[in-house]
Amino acid sequence: MRKLSFYASVALLATQPTFAMAQVCYDAVTQTTPDSRFVINENGTVSDVETGLMWQRCSFGQTYNSATATCEGTSQQLTWGEALRGAKNTRLAGFSDWHVPNVKELASILEHRCVQPSINESVFLATKLQNYWSSTSGKERTDLAWVYQFDKGINSLHAKESDVFLRLVRYEK
């Protein structure tokens, strides 16, 4: 049997089709973000009846297509300052009061029953298995801000100069 070199193996793998990993949910864990908690709006937003918050359905930088119920375009990774400015300048669905969610608001949309991603996929579309910004700065290190990683639903502090994904929120009521 002939052995492939490392570089030939990498080249071979690069030509193979890629398969998205399916979300993994555990039946023994109570669902924290059931569909019944949300109202999906045709304008690319979703209303959380439990918290009174309105969220982007897609990640920041993408556009919601109501005809296909999909997110189009590319999610943007932003520094923390860019995320704050982006929120201030966004006019999504005709609203001008969007903001970067604080760490508690962001935690409110975690689906603790699932991983890869740890979010309700029928409500929040195209969520990256990576970090999403919160507006909450570190207490002792103000050059850091809290993020949630939606791969496994864990939070951590990241440098505000890091490039991180974003999903905006506003107070609906």
Helices and strands as residue ranges (DSSP letters): H 6-14, E 24-25, G 35-37, E 38-40, E 45-48, E 53-56, E 63-65, E 70-72, H 80-89, G 92-94, H 103-107, E 114-115, E 131-137, E 144-149, E 154-159, E 169-171
